[in-house]
């Protein structure tokens, strides 16, 4: 281990008395008892196997002892030398209020340490110099904190100068605020994304050349040519108008619905007969929205779908036909927004300006302030699960009881902040316990499987 200063004396300097044989390890091999004299042939063979397994047990015992000593010595050395704690990157990112912290000095080093054999073979095969291989990512930090009844997991990944600038241009987009007019507080979950499609398409060939060119070594020129062709063929500005890059997906409900299906049964003469039956399935209801400043491409695609009988149109709302399963998806183009949804009534209300939004200001702010957001309403999810006919186990009932008072769960990312990609997970827990940590431990204890 090149990171640990371990001096190894000659093997003959080891005294076998310093490493007493672990009797429990030997016993685990089920050594055979002594045999009678008339079974000498079999006993000789068994004795040879016994000695072999006994030597393995002794070897394992010595290795275990040495490993414990080395780990202890390394832990003492790290604490006394303050090697990790004195690192400028660690000191800069350290948080005193964190219950637990994870710091990675260099993600590239971690990759090379975890896969040394694969990395070396890959580099040799493709003619890549090891020091040239890099992802553009640098150090990483994760922090777990508890504030009364809220648990938060914050994370960040350091970026190289070039990668930070590229990502900053890619995330140069704000979420369309008109989306908020069509969102309800009763939705189970929302997820949103806001990127600049035009900038993404412009940066993609450069990123491919910069990183994959290094990774593929001898094919660097081919990668450069492919990136140039990719950029030449695409009209980034036109695509960026058609698909701006911001959108929201809302899971509005989970409903049980009777659906028909076909199966086969045998008649009295053992002939296979086709039979139509019904069964209940859990069907998700959703509403998705995407911004566009040029809808001509979508209008042409919808018209072609109708002409080819893949879509049906009724008063400006298109229904996709031929989908497998009971799910029906409808499409509406309105006010620079492309709507996809399973609830025809919702799209009708949106079309005729009858949709009443009651999205909370808290959720609006979260969606508006971040480049990526996932909001999960646990109360609505519990209500949706309770409405389904799911068999109740002891563990399921215990978990259901514990999550009754849960608040919202959030995953958010502001994209690039400084030279770091940042993200955060936040869970609002019930106030029935002294703090969030105690509540989490209680949930784990009460829902753990017990035979």
SULLINHU-V993102 format. One record per backbone hydrogen bond with DSSP energy under -0.5 kcal/mol. CO is the residue of the C=O (numbers start at 1). NH is the residue of the N-H. E is the energy in kcal/mol with one decimal. If there is no record, write none. Layout:
BEGIN
CO|NH|E  CO|NH|E
END
This chain:
BEGIN
1|4|-1.7  4|6|-1.2  5|7|-0.5  6|8|-0.6  7|9|-0.6  10|13|-1.9  11|14|-1.9  14|16|-0.5  15|18|-2.0  16|19|-1.1  21|23|-0.9  22|26|-1.8  23|27|-2.8  24|28|-1.5  26|29|-1.8  27|30|-2.1  36|39|-1.6  37|40|-1.2  39|43|-2.9  40|44|-2.7  41|45|-1.6  42|46|-2.7  43|47|-3.0  44|48|-1.6  45|49|-1.8  46|50|-2.9  47|51|-2.5  48|52|-1.8  49|53|-2.6  50|54|-2.4  51|55|-2.1  52|56|-1.6  53|57|-2.3  54|58|-2.4  55|59|-2.4  56|60|-2.7  57|61|-2.1  58|62|-2.1  59|63|-2.5  60|64|-2.5  61|65|-2.0  62|66|-2.6  63|67|-2.8  64|68|-2.1  65|69|-2.0  66|70|-2.9  67|71|-2.7  68|72|-2.2  69|73|-2.6  70|74|-2.6  71|75|-2.4  72|76|-2.4  73|77|-2.4  74|78|-2.6  75|79|-2.1  76|80|-2.7  77|81|-2.7  78|82|-1.2  78|83|-0.7  82|86|-1.8  84|87|-1.4  87|91|-2.8  88|92|-2.2  89|93|-1.3  90|94|-1.1  95|98|-0.9  100|144|-2.6  102|142|-2.3  103|105|-0.5  104|140|-1.9  106|110|-1.9  107|111|-2.2  108|112|-2.2  109|113|-2.4  110|114|-2.4  111|115|-1.8  113|116|-0.6  115|119|-2.7  116|120|-2.3  117|121|-2.5  118|122|-2.6  119|123|-2.6  120|124|-2.5  121|125|-2.5  122|126|-2.1  123|127|-0.7  123|128|-2.8  126|218|-1.9  129|132|-1.7  129|133|-0.9  130|133|-0.9  136|160|-2.3  138|107|-2.0  139|158|-3.7  140|104|-2.8  141|156|-2.2  142|102|-2.7  143|145|-0.5  143|154|-2.2  144|99|-2.7  144|100|-1.3  145|152|-2.7  147|150|-1.3  148|436|-2.7  149|429|-2.9  150|147|-2.8  151|427|-2.8  152|145|-2.6  152|154|-0.5  153|425|-2.8  154|143|-2.8  155|423|-2.3  156|141|-2.5  157|421|-2.7  158|138|-3.0  160|164|-2.8  161|165|-2.1  162|166|-2.2  163|167|-2.7  164|168|-2.0  165|169|-1.7  166|170|-2.1  167|171|-2.5  169|172|-1.3  170|196|-3.5  171|173|-2.2  176|179|-1.7  177|180|-1.1  178|181|-1.2  179|182|-2.2  180|183|-1.2  183|358|-0.8  183|359|-0.7  184|187|-1.4  188|377|-3.1  189|251|-2.4  190|375|-2.7  191|249|-2.9  192|373|-1.9  193|247|-2.2  195|197|-0.8  196|200|-2.5  197|201|-2.4  198|202|-1.6  199|203|-2.4  200|204|-2.1  201|205|-0.7  202|206|-0.6  203|207|-2.7  204|208|-2.5  205|209|-2.4  206|210|-2.7  207|211|-2.3  207|212|-0.6  208|212|-1.3  208|213|-1.1  211|215|-2.1  212|216|-2.4  214|217|-0.8  216|219|-2.2  217|220|-1.8  219|223|-2.4  220|224|-2.1  221|225|-2.4  222|226|-2.8  223|227|-2.4  224|228|-1.9  225|229|-2.4  226|230|-2.5  227|231|-2.2  228|232|-2.1  229|233|-2.5  230|234|-1.3  234|236|-1.0  235|239|-2.5  236|240|-2.5  237|241|-1.3  238|242|-2.0  239|243|-3.1  241|293|-2.9  241|294|-1.1  244|197|-2.1  245|195|-1.6  246|291|-1.8  247|193|-2.1  248|289|-2.5  249|191|-2.1  250|252|-0.9  250|287|-2.1  251|188|-2.4  251|189|-1.4  253|285|-2.9  255|283|-4.3  257|281|-2.2  259|279|-2.2  261|277|-2.9  263|275|-3.4  265|273|-3.7  267|270|-2.2  271|267|-2.0  273|265|-2.6  275|263|-3.1  275|277|-0.5  277|261|-2.7  279|259|-3.2  281|257|-2.6  281|283|-0.7  282|284|-0.5  283|255|-2.7  285|252|-1.9  285|253|-1.5  286|342|-1.9  286|343|-0.5  287|250|-2.5  288|340|-2.7  289|248|-2.1  290|338|-2.9  291|244|-1.4  295|299|-2.5  296|300|-2.3  297|301|-2.0  298|302|-2.5  299|303|-2.3  300|304|-2.2  301|305|-2.0  302|306|-2.1  303|307|-2.2  304|308|-2.0  305|310|-2.9  305|311|-1.5  306|309|-1.4  310|321|-2.1  312|319|-2.9  314|317|-1.4  317|314|-2.5  318|331|-3.1  319|312|-2.1  319|321|-0.6  320|329|-0.5  329|320|-2.7  330|341|-2.1  331|318|-2.6  332|334|-0.5  332|339|-3.2  334|337|-1.5  336|292|-2.3  337|334|-2.5  337|339|-0.6  338|290|-1.5  339|332|-1.9  340|288|-3.6  341|330|-3.3  342|344|-0.8  343|347|-1.6  344|348|-2.2  345|349|-2.4  346|350|-2.2  347|351|-2.6  348|352|-2.1  349|354|-3.6  349|355|-1.2  350|353|-1.3  355|357|-0.7  360|364|-2.1  361|365|-2.2  362|366|-1.9  363|367|-2.5  364|368|-2.5  365|369|-2.3  366|370|-0.7  371|194|-2.1  372|413|-2.1  373|192|-2.6  374|376|-0.5  374|411|-2.3  375|190|-2.4  375|377|-0.5  376|378|-1.0  376|409|-2.4  377|381|-1.8  378|382|-2.7  379|383|-2.1  380|384|-2.2  381|385|-2.6  382|386|-2.5  383|387|-1.1  385|388|-1.4  388|390|-1.6  391|393|-0.6  393|397|-2.5  394|398|-2.0  395|399|-2.5  396|400|-2.5  397|401|-2.1  398|402|-1.7  399|403|-2.0  401|404|-0.6  403|406|-1.4  407|378|-0.8  408|428|-2.1  409|376|-3.1  410|426|-2.7  411|374|-2.5  412|424|-2.6  413|371|-2.2  413|372|-1.9  415|422|-2.3  417|419|-0.6  417|420|-1.2  419|159|-2.9  420|417|-3.2  420|422|-0.6  421|157|-2.1  422|415|-0.7  423|155|-2.7  424|412|-2.8  425|153|-3.2  426|410|-2.9  427|151|-2.2  427|429|-0.7  428|407|-2.9  430|433|-0.6  435|439|-1.7  436|440|-2.3  437|441|-2.4  438|442|-1.9  439|443|-2.2  440|444|-2.3  441|445|-2.2  442|446|-2.3  443|447|-1.8  444|448|-0.8
END
